[in-house]
Amino acid sequence: PATTRHTVRKKPVRTTVVGAGVIGLSCAYELSELGHQVTVVDSGAVGAAASAGNAGWVTPFLSTPRAAPGAVRDAFRSFTSTEGPARMRPHLEPSFAGWITKFLRASTKKRNAKSTAALQDFARPAHSYFDSLIERGVSFEQYTDGLAVVFKEEENLVHYEQIVTKMRALGYVGSVKVYRGEDAAEFDPAIRRDIAGALHLESERHVRPETLCQGLAKWVEANGGEVAEHDAVTAITARSSGQWMVTTESGREIVADNVVVAAGYPSRTLLAPLGVTVPLEAAKGTSMTALGEGTAPAHPLKLYENMVACSPFGNAVRLSGTFDIGNRDFTLNQKRLDMVVRQGLSFLEDWRPTDVEIQWVGHRPTSADDLPIIGPVPGQAGLYLATGHGTLGVTLGPVTGALAAKEIARHGQQRLLEPFRLTRF
Ligand SMILES: Cc1cc2nc3c(=O)[nH]c(=O)nc-3n(C[C@H](O)[C@H](O)[C@H](O)COP(=O)(O)OP(=O)(O)OC[C@H]3O[C@@H](n4cnc5c(N)ncnc54)[C@H](O)[C@@H]3O)c2cc1C
């Protein structure tokens, strides 16, 4: 007798991503590509927290942890600093003391060398993941002019040349050119003529970060996913069925097979009720984006002595900086922003802001060893954490999304993610 073949349609795996920053959206995008039914939920607007007003650099070269020798000395100095780029704002909570202790332990020469090697391995393919986003139809503003590190002092330029040698030993293959004295201003006429020089990392890139988040969100929605804004997640609870329930402020209850927590610094508080400790602190930064007059930089510039980042985006220029660890306050500190702008302009020949478009603050989710925290949450099947990218969330966003999605979709553990598990703490 003739047999009828029935195709059993498998229900798509449902995955909810908490957080529509560059990390959550990168995960959502890759999970959609792998066929998951994705819902992204954010307490605010798409990409409006740390992923908005940052410098937008995609710079594998700079992928090194801040937990480094000298961190102890700098931490104590910063208590009294008003003009320094980095400051510490201690809390009385035990979690802050725990964070600092772990950070200092991670700052030894040996630990730093290990962490740097792991981050370099992870960041090395970053540019190819950006290429792949473009090939697969995600649209965003990307610039491929490299990154120039600009120095007021010759000794700092010499020191940085030694850093290039170290990074070469770790496998950095990008081309590097050094311009001394007036040659630096020939290379980029926005740079002041009397500075010591500039070191051009020719292969690095930058993106306008707001456009990256918008591009990813649009792609997810166009491919059947949902991106829900202005609805904070209030609870993540395990159900007896083995699934998860994500509850939001508006009373929505989303049932999911997997939950990815990519909520930046607040990931800590979201996971605390499940008994999961995530050693994360906020490192507050600030930026100004403006149209101006005079010669605008043709390249993104890392203004070395003051740790200010200068990013040209079309006609606009963004100056960003400060790393205020422990500062969880969302208000704009005008004095800190004015300092960033003043110090940034001290490297530039004649560009001056005329029309300020955006003044911004954001909190880098910074782990206790300044390495990302990526992987399944131990003892909580189907719950995955992706945060702690500190100063590198844009650089590492797409590679994080791609590798995390493979793990969430049970395509096997990803070797490059091994150094970044929560269990290391
Ligand atoms: C001044 C400055 C300059 C920087 N420059 C660079 C750079 O050049 N290159 C680079 O690679 N990195 C840079 N960074 C770092 C980068 O901005 C961060 O690493 C990155 O944005 C972190 O992304 P994220 O998705 O983890 O966090 P976020 O962008 O903060 O996203 C987390 C999201 O979770 C949401 N959320 C929080 N709580 C809840 C909740 N309860 N329910 C629902 N949603 C919630 C938030 O609203 C937010 O949208 C810079 C940072 C600063 C501050």
The ligand as an ORCA input file, in Angstrom:
! r2SCAN-3c Opt
* xyz 0 1
  C      33.333     57.102     26.590
  C      33.311     55.693     26.072
  C      33.997     55.383     24.898
  C      34.014     54.082     24.425
  N      34.631     53.814     23.241
  C      34.654     52.544     22.752
  C      35.296     52.249     21.517
  O      35.813     53.133     20.848
  N      35.322     50.968     21.096
  C      34.772     49.944     21.819
  O      34.881     48.783     21.411
  N      34.108     50.203     22.976
  C      34.048     51.466     23.453
  N      33.410     51.745     24.632
  C      32.817     50.621     25.376
  C      31.462     50.237     24.811
  O      30.674     51.391     24.738
  C      30.805     49.197     25.723
  O      31.680     48.124     25.978
  C      29.565     48.609     25.046
  O      28.720     49.625     24.594
  C      28.816     47.692     26.007
  O      27.706     47.188     25.325
  P      26.591     46.366     26.074
  O      25.627     45.931     25.047
  O      27.225     45.335     26.946
  O      25.956     47.410     27.103
  P      24.867     48.547     26.831
  O      25.075     49.239     25.564
  O      24.822     49.352     28.079
  O      23.544     47.711     26.660
  C      22.875     47.102     27.727
  C      21.385     47.341     27.513
  O      20.675     46.661     28.540
  C      19.559     47.451     28.893
  N      19.078     47.056     30.213
  C      19.652     47.246     31.417
  N      18.864     46.758     32.390
  C      17.773     46.224     31.792
  C      16.602     45.578     32.256
  N      16.374     45.372     33.555
  N      15.686     45.192     31.342
  C      15.876     45.387     30.020
  N      16.971     45.992     29.515
  C      17.907     46.404     30.394
  C      20.080     48.879     28.828
  O      19.034     49.794     28.648
  C      21.014     48.815     27.626
  O      20.398     49.231     26.434
  C      33.348     53.051     25.138
  C      32.621     53.363     26.278
  C      32.596     54.672     26.752
  C      31.812     54.979     27.984
*
